[in-house]
Amino acid sequence: MFAKRRFASLLALALAAVMLTSCADEAPTAPPAPPALAPDPSLLGDLLGGVTGTVGNLANSLGLVSCDVRTTHTGSAEIGPLGGVVWVGPHRLFVPPYALAEKVRITAVAPKGSYVQIKFEPEGLQFRRPTLLTMSYSECSLLSPFRLKIVYVNDRLEILEVLPTLTSVLTRTANAPVDHFSRYMLAD
């Protein structure tokens, strides 16, 4: 009985759709296309210069996020071709399968202080596939975590590279792909 009612309802809907479309007097016409304009070649240079200038100035406009990190965390794991996870207190590094050709002892320190930072070793280790670095910002007071970025810094804490970062307000973490080891910090 239920199947017959369902079939009748579907048939009624299909008939209504056919009737509505057949009642239209004419097919709608698209508005005329605007005339094609030739781009001014001098504007292209300005546009590209602005885009590259914006990307280049992003590191200069960011500042390291001031936080109250009260505990030094350390972590270590032997990771091989099958991948694995290195936990460093509330932070973690996920190494996917085949990112490393052989087993490597990975160590990390997230020191206490005024900034969230993690230093990985062996320094300079390169991955064949991007790994995922997750850094907690739970000890930071931020107005908007959506502008938060994970950055690669040198020993003088100068920003060398801004990583594409996704934040999670639920877990209070920032996540970014990394392809080599060094020191990473949070910037805004």
C-alpha positions in Angstrom: 0.0 0.0 0.0 2.8 2.4 1.0 4.6 1.7 -2.3 1.5 2.6 -4.4 1.0 5.9 -2.5 4.7 6.8 -3.0 4.5 5.9 -6.7 1.3 8.0 -7.0 3.0 11.0 -5.3 6.0 10.8 -7.5 3.8 10.5 -10.6 1.8 13.6 -9.6 5.0 15.6 -9.0 6.3 14.6 -12.5 3.1 15.5 -14.2 3.0 18.9 -12.4 6.6 19.6 -13.6 5.7 18.7 -17.2 2.5 20.9 -17.1 4.4 23.9 -15.6 7.1 23.8 -18.2 4.7 23.4 -21.1 2.7 26.5 -20.0 5.5 28.8 -20.7 4.9 31.0 -23.8 8.5 31.4 -24.9 11.8 30.2 -23.8 13.7 32.9 -21.8 16.5 34.6 -23.8 19.9 35.4 -22.5 20.9 39.1 -22.2 23.2 40.3 -24.9 26.8 39.8 -24.2 28.8 43.0 -23.4 31.3 44.1 -26.0 34.7 42.5 -25.5 37.3 45.0 -24.3 41.0 44.5 -25.0 43.0 44.6 -21.8 45.5 47.4 -21.4 48.9 45.8 -21.4 50.3 48.3 -18.9 47.6 47.2 -16.3 48.8 43.6 -16.4 52.2 44.5 -15.1 50.6 46.6 -12.3 48.3 43.7 -11.4 51.1 41.1 -11.3 53.4 43.4 -9.4 50.6 44.0 -6.9 50.0 40.3 -6.4 53.7 39.4 -6.0 54.2 42.4 -3.8 51.3 41.3 -1.6 52.7 37.8 -1.2 56.2 39.1 -0.6 55.0 41.6 2.0 52.9 39.1 3.9 55.9 37.9 5.9 56.8 41.5 6.7 53.2 42.3 7.8 53.0 39.4 10.2 54.2 39.4 13.7 54.9 36.5 16.1 52.0 35.7 18.4 52.7 36.6 22.0 51.6 33.8 24.3 52.2 32.6 27.8 53.7 29.1 27.3 54.3 27.7 30.8 55.7 24.3 30.1 58.5 23.0 27.9 57.4 19.9 25.9 59.6 17.4 24.2 58.8 14.5 21.9 60.6 11.8 20.0 59.7 8.9 17.8 61.4 6.7 15.2 59.5 7.1 12.0 60.0 5.0 8.9 58.5 4.4 5.5 55.1 3.5 7.0 54.8 6.9 8.6 53.8 7.8 12.1 53.1 10.6 14.6 55.5 12.6 16.8 53.7 14.1 19.8 55.2 17.2 21.4 52.9 18.0 24.3 49.7 19.5 22.7 51.4 19.7 19.3 52.0 16.9 16.8 53.6 16.1 13.5 51.9 13.5 11.3 54.2 11.8 8.8 52.3 10.0 6.1 53.4 6.7 4.6 56.3 7.0 2.1 57.3 10.5 3.3 60.6 8.9 4.4 62.7 6.3 2.6 64.2 4.9 5.8 63.8 5.0 9.6 64.7 8.3 11.2 64.7 9.3 14.9 62.7 12.6 15.0 63.0 14.7 18.1 61.3 18.0 18.9 61.3 20.7 21.6 58.5 23.2 22.2 60.1 25.5 24.9 58.2 27.6 27.4 58.3 31.3 26.9 56.5 34.2 25.2 55.9 32.3 21.9 54.5 29.0 20.7 57.4 27.4 18.8 58.7 23.9 17.9 62.2 23.1 16.8 62.6 19.7 15.0 65.7 17.6 14.5 67.5 16.3 12.6 67.6 19.8 11.1 67.3 19.9 7.4 65.5 16.6 7.1 63.5 16.6 3.8 60.3 14.7 3.3 59.3 13.1 0.0 55.6 14.0 0.8 54.3 16.9 2.9 53.8 16.1 6.5 51.1 17.8 8.7 52.2 20.0 11.6 49.6 20.8 14.2 50.4 23.5 16.7 48.2 24.3 19.7 47.3 28.0 20.3 45.5 27.2 23.6 48.0 29.3 25.6 47.5 32.4 23.4 44.8 35.0 23.7 43.8 35.9 20.2 41.0 38.2 18.9 40.7 36.1 15.8 42.4 32.8 15.3 41.5 32.8 11.6 44.4 35.0 10.7 46.8 32.7 12.5 49.7 31.3 10.4 52.4 28.8 11.0 55.7 30.3 9.9 59.2 29.0 9.4 61.8 31.1 11.2 65.5 31.3 11.5 67.6 31.5 14.8 67.0 35.2 15.1 63.2 34.5 14.9 62.9 36.2 11.5 60.0 34.9 9.4 61.5 33.1 6.3 58.3 31.4 5.0 54.6 31.7 5.7 52.9 28.3 5.4 49.3 27.8 4.2 47.5 27.3 7.5 44.1 26.1 8.5 42.9 26.8 12.1 40.4 24.9 14.1 38.5 26.9 16.8 37.2 23.6 18.2 40.6 22.1 18.9 42.4 25.5 19.2 45.0 24.4 16.7 46.7 25.6 13.6 47.6 23.1 10.9 50.0 23.4 8.0 52.0 21.1 5.6 55.7 21.0 6.1 58.3 19.5 3.8 61.5 20.0 5.9 62.7 20.5 9.4 63.6 23.6 11.2 61.9 25.9 13.7 58.2 26.7 13.3 56.2 29.4 15.2 52.8 31.0 15.2 52.3 34.4 13.7 49.4 36.8 13.1 
